[in-house]
Amino acid sequence: MTRISPASDAQLAESKDLLALAAAAMGFEANSLKVMARQPAILQGFMGLSAAILGPNASLDPVLRQMIAHISSAAAGCAYCQAHTAHGAEHRGADAEKLAALWSFETSDLFSPAEKAALDLALAAGSVPNQSTDAQFETLREHFSEDEIVEIVGVIALFGFLNRWNDTLATTLEDSPLAFAEAHLAPNGWVGERHKD
């Protein structure tokens, strides 16, 4: 159960436009953002950064962005963000078989060399301490421009914030991502007890 309750109705009303924008993109109202709304400047800053990294002007494929976020969240151990990102990947058209194999991307034939390079960095950079290497960046440069690599690191860093936020607060998972995680991630070891009511 969450350690901090969502913002009051008055605070939520103050941030209704930002919350509606996020809900439209995600398909549900995120509890993490409702807690952020207690401090509207934090919510506004987070939404601005999130839009710059994940928004319509981003150059990376939306499914790849969600897979990067998922692997970096798995490395950090945040079950809330793992549920959100896998659910988000499906919402953006990811193949179910590929999502099921996400935990074994390194050896699966379902992932391209470019995807493997991005996910390998996500795993290393999402770990604590950070385990990224120069060799990983050399491999990334075989598949991505430097601008795209900045975007990859931006996704990892954004979810680093969310991983800390949601695991620290034990944010309650919403019905849709929870159901998705229980059906599709739990068979591969996902446990989200901290994020259930």
Sequence and secondary structure as in RCSB ss.txt:
>XXXX:A:sequence
MTRISPASDAQLAESKDLLALAAAAMGFEANSLKVMARQPAILQGFMGLSAAILGPNASLDPVLRQMIAHISSAA
AGCAYCQAHTAHGAEHRGADAEKLAALWSFETSDLFSPAEKAALDLALAAGSVPNQSTDAQFETLREHFSEDEIV
EIVGVIALFGFLNRWNDTLATTLEDSPLAFAEAHLAPNGWVGERHKD
>XXXX:A:secstr
  SS    HHHHHHTHHHHHHHHHHHSS  HHHHHHTTSHHHHHHHHHHHHHHHSTT  S HHHHHHHHHHHHHH
HT HHHHHHHHHHHHHTT  HHHHHTGGGTTT TTS HHHHHHHHHHHHHHSSS    HHHHHHHHTTS HHHHH
HHHHHHHHHHHHHHHHHHHT    HHHHHHIIIIIGGGT   GGG  
